[in-house]
Amino acid sequence: MAYTVSHSILEVLAQYWVKYMFWIPWDAVDSIIDSVRQQDVIEFIPVKHEESGALACSAYGKLTWELSVCMWTSWPWAIHLLNGLYDAKVDRSPVLAITWQASTALLGSDYFQEIDHIKLFDDVAVFNQMLISEEQMPRLLADACKAALVHQWVAHINIPIDISMKKIHRHLSKAWWTSWQTMAVDKDIQSAASLINSAEKPLIFIWRWARYSRKEIIWLAEKIKAPILHSLPAKWICSGHAHSCWWCWLLGTPAWDIAMQWCDLLIMVWTSFPYSSFYPQNNIPALQIDLLPQQIWKRYPVDVWLVWHASPILSSLLSHVSWKENTSFLERVQTSWENWKADEVAVEVSQKTPLKPQTLTKAVWNFAKDDAIFVVDTWAVTVWWARNLYLKPEQEFTVSANLWTMAYSLSWAIWVSFAYPWRQIIALSWDGSMWMLMGDFITAVKHQLPIVVIVYNNWKLWLIQMEQEVHGMPEYMTQLANPDFADFARCCWWHGFTIDQPDMMEVVLEEALNLWKPCIVDVTVSWEELTVPPHITLKQAMWFAEAKMKEFFGKGDKSWWPWVLFDML
């Protein structure tokens, strides 16, 4: 049988340990489909929407650091990939996108559905090339794989249909890549240690890439009596440790405000937190540790920087820094955190109807397995997850950290379930996001993936209402007309559950989370619960009060819930 470019594609990807690929079979990729049929190394997973496949690849890379691949035919289908690929770009996840193009003889002729893929993917991809000759294989594809892995970024290859079917000589590329950074020298370690030893109130700030340096971070924090502040993607890394004051930004607690504004040294470990207003505002010294030189000074002025893997750098620092005895700064942050937590616990046990989202979140955590993986959607559900889900040491999560794209929880849960088939996968979604890509629940059913989707259903665009009101505007156009998500699951020939009363919650969640089969749990939660940030300005409070007065006097939307019920009678 003739050996073609399509056969070579699969062999190169196998060399780079690709296990799964998401795609939608289409006529333009018939050659690769036939090549798939002839091999059993890479499993191809058909999905219902291209964006879902790209989001799934992004999640896989974040959790495993391994290369994932989405392969799509040309034209409009390739455009749908971009949202998921941008998520991979901004959160640094290695993803390879392979798209197909019109035959070379037709390029530039304004052919049916022809678009310029190289221009389209130019901003999102660190490697972006078209295969213009079969002789470029397998080198070009191997270069794309290496670029994605070295940079932890998106790579893209565009292949004209006629080239994909051409015969070539079999030549396997050897999988290889390396990091080009240099190890921090001794004088830099000494400078960093001197900075730490002179500080009285050091603070450690980490991002998700610090996951493999957890031990060293904790040892350093204990030695120098430093609180550990997490950006959202790093929440689980040191969660539960006494030095952890959890996450920052609008999702956080008052403890982060105290930690950031009263520290006298900021130690940043693999973090790229983008919001400059949440960094210390008093120009305190900073130490930054990162594998990528381009991250240094990117967010905050740095006095000393160490470029290499965090674990060996932190190990070297530990032997040079002195034990600190003063714990007053640490205790102040811990006290603020404990006071906030005590208030939250009172809400988490509430039995009010409709359910408070905090109560639901804590209940999900209570019934989750010790090694569960949580896949969390964007917007209001992110707030309740960030504040009320206390991760255990072996539990993990993934989230769209920098892009904050919606509708990815189900897509990501599918991909994560393939990567970790022995672990419980819980997708926390909300009604506004669930609408967008819920068709891929049938993909989970087809492959019998044990995914549990919890839908926070309040019939509203939750945070949009809050954003309107905090600017003095009455709520307007935030209502949703939702289906019964549990009925949708049953229409897919599988399990659907409904929770609309507090006394149903424990029984239903326990059953759903122990089924080990795909299911959706549709939970009615309060549409009045406020996602209050840890710090509120006087102007925000005044604008919010102004919006509520306008709503009281009939401005904006009607009191929508009774109105809907009245119209249904």
Secondary structure, 3 states (H helix, E strand, C coil): CCCEHHHHHHHHHHHCCCCEEEECCCHHHHHHHHHHHCCCCCEEEECCCHHHHHHHHHHHHHHHCCCEEEEECCCHHHHCCHHHHHHHHHCCCCEEEEEEECCHHHCCCCCCCCCCHHHHCCCCCCEEEECCCHHHCCHHHHHHHHHHHHHCCEEEEEEEHHHHCCECCCCCCCCCCCCCCCCCCHHHHHHHHHHHHHCCCEEEEECHHHHHHHHHHHHHHHHHCCCEEECHHHCCCCCCCCCEEEECHHHCCHHHHHHHHHCCEEEEECCCCCCHHHCCCCCCCEEEEECCHHHCCCCCCCCEEEECCHHHHHHHHHCCCCCCCCCHHHHHHHHHHHHHHHHHHHHHCCCCCCECHHHHHHHHHHHCCCCCEEEECCCHHHHHHHHHCCCCCCCEEEECCCCCCCCCHHHHHHHHHHHCCCCCEEEEEEHHHHHHHHHHHHHHHHCCCCEEEEEEECCECHHHHHHHHHCCCCCCCCECCCCCHHHHHHHCCCEEEEECCHHHHHHHHHHHHCCCCCEEEEEEECCCCCCCCCCCCHHHHHHHHHHHHHHHCCCCCCCHHHHHHHHHC
